[in-house]
Amino acid sequence: MRLLHKIWLDYRGRAFGDGPARLLDGVEVWGSLRKAAQELGMSYNKAWRILHAAEERLGFPLLDRSVGGSLGGGSHLTPEAQDLMRRYRAVTAEAAQALEAVFEKHFADWQDPVPDDRAAEREPDEGQGEG
């Protein structure tokens, strides 16, 4: 048995969570929202809408964008987005550790009622059943 959780920042609605964070991580790696979306198996339009909604709720831009030209376009994180990512990653890491400790405290002696050979049958696919 394991404990699953999701953490997001709520400000005027669901403002920022793992989805936007993964997109921003991708922009840092690939220098492009289009490429980040592609690597995450997401349409550019959906990625743009996710980040635009986050920017609207947070009240500041997450990306500095440059349009095409001879060197091609690209994006990079704004200083505010870099600060947000640093804080969000710190909160999620500390929360995961705290939740694991609480889970262990209350479930360390739990006897799994399903034999080990059947446990895989009942586990949800990664990303499902988390919230």
C-alpha positions in Angstrom: 0.0 0.0 0.0 1.1 3.5 -0.7 -0.1 7.0 -0.1 -0.8 9.1 -3.2 -1.2 12.9 -3.1 -1.3 16.0 -5.3 -0.4 19.5 -4.3 -1.3 22.6 -6.1 -1.4 26.3 -5.3 -4.9 27.8 -5.2 -5.2 31.5 -5.9 -8.4 32.7 -7.6 -8.9 29.1 -8.6 -6.4 26.3 -9.2 -3.4 28.4 -10.1 -0.3 26.2 -10.2 0.5 22.5 -9.8 2.4 19.6 -11.3 1.1 20.2 -14.9 2.4 23.8 -15.2 5.5 22.9 -13.3 6.3 20.0 -15.8 5.8 22.4 -18.7 8.1 25.0 -17.2 10.7 22.3 -16.5 10.4 21.4 -20.2 10.8 25.0 -21.3 14.0 25.2 -19.2 15.4 22.1 -20.8 14.3 22.6 -24.5 14.0 26.4 -24.6 10.5 26.2 -26.2 7.0 25.7 -25.0 6.2 23.9 -28.3 9.0 21.4 -27.8 8.2 21.0 -24.1 4.6 20.2 -25.0 5.7 17.8 -27.7 8.0 16.0 -25.3 5.2 15.7 -22.7 2.8 14.3 -25.3 0.6 17.4 -25.2 -0.6 19.7 -27.9 0.9 23.2 -28.1 -2.5 24.7 -27.8 -3.3 22.8 -24.5 0.2 23.7 -23.1 -0.4 27.4 -24.0 -3.9 27.4 -22.3 -2.5 25.8 -19.1 0.2 28.4 -18.7 -2.0 31.2 -19.8 -4.6 30.3 -17.1 -1.8 30.0 -14.5 -0.5 33.5 -15.5 -4.0 35.0 -15.3 -4.5 33.6 -11.8 -1.1 34.3 -10.5 -1.0 37.8 -11.9 2.5 37.6 -13.6 4.0 36.2 -16.7 5.7 32.8 -16.5 7.5 32.9 -19.8 9.5 35.5 -21.8 8.8 34.6 -25.4 10.6 35.5 -28.5 9.1 35.1 -32.0 10.8 33.3 -34.9 13.4 35.1 -37.0 16.7 33.7 -38.4 17.6 32.1 -35.0 14.1 30.8 -34.4 11.9 31.7 -31.5 11.9 30.4 -28.0 11.0 30.9 -24.4 12.6 31.1 -21.1 11.3 31.4 -17.5 10.7 34.9 -16.1 12.5 35.6 -12.8 9.1 35.3 -11.1 8.5 31.9 -12.6 12.0 30.8 -11.5 11.2 31.9 -7.9 7.8 30.2 -8.1 9.3 26.9 -9.3 12.0 27.0 -6.5 9.3 27.5 -3.8 6.9 25.0 -5.3 9.5 22.3 -5.5 10.6 23.0 -1.9 7.0 22.8 -0.7 6.2 19.6 -2.6 9.5 17.9 -1.5 8.9 18.8 2.2 5.2 17.8 2.0 6.0 14.4 0.5 8.5 13.7 3.3 5.9 14.8 5.9 3.2 12.7 4.4 5.4 9.7 4.1 6.2 10.0 7.9 2.5 10.3 8.8 1.7 7.4 6.5 4.4 5.2 8.2 3.2 6.3 11.6 -0.4 5.1 11.0 0.2 2.2 8.5 3.6 0.7 9.4 1.9 -2.4 11.0 -0.9 -2.7 8.4 -1.3 -6.2 7.1 -2.2 -6.1 3.4 -5.3 -8.2 2.9 -4.5 -9.0 -0.7 -1.6 -11.5 -1.3 1.5 -10.1 -3.0 0.9 -12.0 -6.3 -2.5 -10.2 -6.7 -1.3 -6.7 -5.5 -0.3 -5.5 -9.0 -3.8 -6.3 -10.3 -5.4 -3.7 -8.1 -2.9 -0.8 -8.4 -4.1 2.1 -10.5 -2.1 3.2 -13.5 0.4 5.9 -12.7 -1.4 9.2 -12.5 -4.9 7.8 -11.9 -6.6 7.7 -8.6 -4.6 10.6 -7.3 -7.2 13.2 -6.6 
